[in-house]
Amino acid sequence: MREFWAENIKIQIQQLMPVISSILFVLIFCIPRYPFVADNIRPYVSIICVYFWLIYRPYMFGIISIYIIGMLEDIVSSTPFGINIFTILFVYVLTNLIYKFVANKPFTVTWYGFAFIAASASIIKWFVLSIYYSQFLPFIPLIFSLLATIVFYPIFSFVNAYIQNHLMEDDI
């Protein structure tokens, strides 16, 4: 009986591993930095994680997972509620649209697909925030955050691939 419960718990943790790792990355990258470091310029870790898991394990990353990660990022980054949820849902829709073009392709193709989606999501987020604050927000922090997101994608992709290959089983 104990082996049955242990096996069930192991399977549940493995099924939640994409969401757990994404939540940890969001929390780590929302930690305030020193005052000399540009606090508004940080990679959009949630977009990286959502894109990765939707490409490599789409059946383990659904709308509820996206809502939880977006809500957590809204809370921790102190953006207006719903902005990050909307942005990540936008990434979800775009990723599902280009899935057949980037799935099972070389890493560079996946990376280019990510760059397109990250740029689109960043512009949408900037536009919605500009509407919310009733003024055009500075565009330079958006550009630097987008560049940081695209540059950090291979690193997060490597870490997520390690989680996928070593901490998760294929037959879940």
N, C-alpha and C positions, 0 to 999 in steps of 0.2 A: 504494500500500500504506500509506503514512504517513497519508493522509487517512482510510482505513478505520479505523486504530487511533485516530486523533484523534477521529473521530466516535464510536467505541465508548466511549472514555474520557469524552467529553462526555455521552453518554447515561447511562452508569453514575453519573456525578456528579449529574446531574439527578434520577435515580431515588433517589439517597441524600440529596438535599437536605433533605427533611423530617426525616430522622433526624439529619443533621449539624446543622441549625439547632436542633433540640430539644436535642441534646447540648450545644451551645455555650451556649444559654440556661440550662440546668441548671447548667453549670459556672460561668457568670458569677454566677448568683444564689446559689450556695453559697459564694462567697468570704466569709471572715470579715470582719465590719465592726468599727468602733471599739467599745470597751467600753461607750460610753454609748448606743449604738443597741441596741434590743432585738433580740438575735440570733435569738430563737425566732420572731419575727414576720416572716415573709417570704412572698411569694406562692408558691403551688404552681405553679411554672412548668411542670413536667412535665404536670400536668393540663391547663393551658391549651393547650400544644402538641399533646398527644395529642387533645384534643377538636377543636381546629381542623383538624388534618390528617385526622382521621376523618370530619369533616363535608365537607371540600372535596376531599380526595384519598384516599379510603379504600383504594383499590387500591395505594397506595404506602406504606401504614403498617400493617404486619401485627403478629402476635403476637411475632415475633422482635425487631422494632424496639421494641415495648413492653417486652419483657424486658430488652433492653440499656439502655434509658433508666432503667427502674426499678432495675436493678442498679447503674448508675452513680450514681443519686441515693442509693441505700442506702449506697454506699461513701463518697461525698463528704459526705453529711449526717450520717454516723455514727449512723444509725438501725439497729435490729436488722435483720439481713439478711432480706429478703423482704417487709417491711412496705410499702415503696413499690411493689414489683412487684405485690403484691396490690391495692394501692389503684389503681394504673394499670390493672390488668386489670379491676377493678370499673368504672372509668371507661369502658373499652373496651366492656364488656357493656352498660352503661347507654346509651352513645352509640349503639350499634347498635340498641338498643330504641327510642330516640326519634328515630332518623335521619329517618324519613319525616315527622315533625312539624316538624323544624327545617331540613332541607335545602331549598335554593332559596327560602328565606323571607327577609323583611327582617332586618336586623342585630339589631334589638331582640328578635325572636323567638329568634334564635340565642343572644343574650346571656342571655335568660331561661332557655333550655334549659341553657346553661352554668352559670348560677347554681344551678339545681336539682341538676345533676350534681356541681358542686363542693361544695355543702353536703352532699350524700349521701356523697361520698367522704371529706370531712373528718370527718364523724361516724363513719364506718366506721374510718378510720385512728385516730382518737382512741380508739375502743372497743377496737380490737385492741392498741394500745399500752398502754392501761390494763390489759388482760388480761395482757400480757407483763410489765409491771412490778408486777402484783398490787396495784394501787391506782388509784383514779381520778385521772387527771392533771388539772391545772388547765384549766378550760374557756375562760378569758379569752384566752389566746394563740391557741387554736383559732378563736375568733370574729374576732380581729383578723387572723389569717392568711387566714381565709376572706374577710373584707371586702377585704383587700389583693388577694387573687386575683381577686375579682369586679371590683374597680376597675381592676386592671391588664389585664384581658382585652382591652379595646378596643385598648390600645397594642400588646400582643403580636399581636393579630389583624391589626392594620395592618401590622406588620413581616412577619408570616408571609404576608399577602396580597401584599406587595411581593415577597417571595421567590417566591411562586407565580406572579405575573404577569410578573415581569421576569427571573427567573433560571431558569425552567423552561418547557419547551415543552409544548403541549397534546397532541401526538401521540406521547407516549412510551408 
